[in-house]
Amino acid sequence: MEKMMNMLKPKANPQQQLRDWQRKLRQECRNIERQIRDIQREERSVQKAIKDAAKRNDMVSAKALAKEIVRSRKTVNRLHENKAQLNSISMHLGESIAIARTVGHLSKSAEVMKLVNNLMKAPEVAVTMQEFSKEMTKAGVIEEIVNDAVDSALDSEDIEEEIEEEVDKVLTAIAGETAA
């Protein structure tokens, strides 16, 4: 029955689909922002718990809680990355629709293209298009290489050393606040 309903329903035009997709992406961005705020709120309560543990001279609990703060900060960073990726997807969708719209306009202007073809020589245009294609391919390859390098650099960091440094920083900061 659902298949019949889908067949009868008119297909949405590209602009409507774009609006729907971007609305969903914005909704997901808001959900991510909400998660970030919740994590940061919990982080503040954990910092208070660390201060209390430090006042009680319970360093085992303080270190465990400090590790949780480090993990929550990493999670917040990952959520920010996810949000940036969603924004990037949204922009790419808009760009794709704009390109499709441009292609539509170009296909409708057959008369102009005939005039342009009469003015230009086909072999020169072919050479120019090949050069343009090579440059676009190079740009795509370079972008992929840069993205791979950045991803591998971020993944190859030693997590244990970073956690230990963050734990020491948090404990130093909190111990400094409790001493003051």
C-alpha positions as CSV (number, residue, x, y, z in Angstrom):
1,M,0.0,0.0,0.0
2,E,2.8,2.3,0.9
3,K,4.4,1.7,-2.5
4,M,1.2,2.8,-4.2
5,M,1.1,6.0,-2.2
6,N,4.7,6.8,-3.1
7,M,3.9,6.2,-6.8
8,L,0.9,8.5,-6.7
9,K,2.6,11.2,-4.7
10,P,4.2,13.8,-7.0
11,K,8.0,14.0,-6.9
12,A,9.4,17.0,-5.1
13,N,11.3,19.4,-7.1
14,P,15.1,19.8,-6.3
15,Q,14.6,23.0,-4.4
16,Q,11.9,21.4,-2.2
17,Q,14.2,18.4,-1.6
18,L,17.1,20.7,-0.8
19,R,14.9,22.6,1.8
20,D,13.8,19.3,3.3
21,W,17.4,17.9,3.5
22,Q,18.8,21.2,4.9
23,R,16.0,21.3,7.5
24,K,16.9,17.8,8.6
25,L,20.6,18.8,8.7
26,R,19.9,21.9,10.8
27,Q,17.8,19.8,13.1
28,E,20.7,17.4,13.6
29,C,23.0,20.4,14.2
30,R,20.7,21.6,16.9
31,N,20.6,18.1,18.4
32,I,24.4,18.1,18.4
33,E,24.5,21.5,20.0
34,R,22.1,20.3,22.7
35,Q,24.3,17.3,23.4
36,I,27.4,19.6,23.7
37,R,25.6,21.8,26.2
38,D,24.5,18.8,28.2
39,I,28.0,17.4,28.3
40,Q,29.5,20.8,29.3
41,R,26.9,21.1,32.0
42,E,27.8,17.7,33.4
43,E,31.5,18.6,33.1
44,R,30.9,21.6,35.4
45,S,29.2,19.3,38.0
46,V,32.1,16.8,37.7
47,Q,34.6,19.7,38.3
48,K,32.7,20.5,41.5
49,A,32.9,16.8,42.5
50,I,36.7,16.9,41.8
51,K,37.1,19.9,44.0
52,D,35.2,18.2,46.8
53,A,37.3,15.0,46.4
54,A,40.5,17.2,46.5
55,K,39.3,18.8,49.7
56,R,38.7,15.4,51.2
57,N,42.2,14.5,49.9
58,D,40.7,11.6,47.9
59,M,43.1,11.7,44.9
60,V,41.9,8.4,43.4
61,S,38.4,9.7,42.9
62,A,39.7,13.1,41.7
63,K,41.9,11.4,39.1
64,A,39.0,9.2,37.9
65,L,36.7,12.2,37.6
66,A,39.5,14.2,35.8
67,K,39.7,11.3,33.3
68,E,36.0,11.7,32.7
69,I,36.4,15.4,32.1
70,V,39.1,14.6,29.5
71,R,36.9,12.1,27.8
72,S,34.0,14.5,27.8
73,R,36.1,17.2,26.2
74,K,37.2,14.7,23.5
75,T,33.6,13.9,22.9
76,V,32.7,17.6,22.6
77,N,35.5,18.0,20.1
78,R,34.1,15.0,18.1
79,L,30.6,16.5,18.2
80,H,32.0,19.8,16.9
81,E,33.6,18.0,14.1
82,N,30.4,16.2,13.3
83,K,28.5,19.5,13.3
84,A,31.1,21.0,10.9
85,Q,30.7,18.0,8.6
86,L,26.9,18.4,8.6
87,N,27.3,22.1,7.8
88,S,29.7,21.1,5.0
89,I,27.2,18.6,3.6
90,S,24.5,21.3,3.7
91,M,26.7,23.7,1.7
92,H,27.6,20.9,-0.8
93,L,23.9,20.2,-1.2
94,G,23.2,23.9,-1.9
95,E,26.1,24.0,-4.4
96,S,24.8,20.8,-6.2
97,I,21.4,22.4,-6.6
98,A,22.9,25.6,-7.8
99,I,25.0,23.7,-10.3
100,A,21.9,21.7,-11.4
101,R,20.0,25.0,-11.8
102,T,22.9,26.4,-13.8
103,V,23.0,23.3,-16.0
104,G,19.2,23.7,-16.5
105,H,19.6,27.3,-17.6
106,L,22.5,26.4,-19.9
107,S,20.5,23.6,-21.6
108,K,17.6,26.1,-22.2
109,S,19.9,28.5,-23.9
110,A,20.6,26.4,-27.0
111,E,20.5,29.4,-29.3
112,V,23.2,31.2,-27.4
113,M,25.4,28.0,-27.5
114,K,24.9,27.9,-31.3
115,L,26.2,31.4,-31.6
116,V,29.1,30.7,-29.3
117,N,30.0,27.5,-31.2
118,N,30.0,29.5,-34.4
119,L,32.4,32.0,-32.9
120,M,34.8,29.5,-31.2
121,K,36.9,26.8,-32.8
122,A,36.2,23.3,-31.5
123,P,39.8,22.0,-31.2
124,E,40.8,25.0,-29.0
125,V,37.8,24.5,-26.8
126,A,38.6,20.8,-26.5
127,V,42.2,21.5,-25.4
128,T,41.0,24.1,-22.9
129,M,38.4,21.7,-21.5
130,Q,41.1,19.0,-21.2
131,E,43.4,21.3,-19.3
132,F,40.5,22.4,-17.1
133,S,39.6,18.7,-16.4
134,K,43.2,18.0,-15.5
135,E,43.3,20.9,-13.0
136,M,40.0,19.9,-11.5
137,T,41.3,16.3,-11.1
138,K,44.5,17.6,-9.5
139,A,42.5,19.8,-7.1
140,G,40.4,16.8,-6.1
141,V,43.4,14.6,-5.5
142,I,45.2,17.2,-3.5
143,E,42.1,17.7,-1.3
144,E,41.9,14.0,-0.7
145,I,45.6,13.8,0.2
146,V,45.3,16.7,2.6
147,N,42.2,15.2,4.2
148,D,44.0,11.8,4.6
149,A,47.0,13.4,6.1
150,V,45.0,15.4,8.6
151,D,42.9,12.4,9.6
152,S,46.0,10.2,10.1
153,A,47.8,12.9,12.1
154,L,44.8,13.3,14.4
155,D,44.4,9.5,14.8
156,S,48.0,8.8,15.4
157,E,48.3,10.9,18.6
158,D,49.1,9.0,21.7
159,I,45.9,9.1,23.7
160,E,47.4,7.9,26.9
161,E,49.9,10.7,27.1
162,E,47.2,13.2,26.2
163,I,44.9,11.9,28.9
164,E,47.7,12.0,31.5
165,E,48.6,15.5,30.5
166,E,44.9,16.6,30.7
167,V,44.5,14.9,34.0
168,D,47.5,16.7,35.4
169,K,46.3,20.0,34.0
170,V,42.8,19.6,35.4
171,L,44.1,18.5,38.8
172,T,46.6,21.4,38.9
173,A,43.9,23.9,37.9
174,I,41.5,22.5,40.4
175,A,44.1,22.1,43.2
176,G,45.1,25.7,42.5
177,E,41.5,26.9,42.9
178,T,40.9,24.9,46.1
179,A,44.2,26.3,47.6
180,A,43.1,29.8,46.8
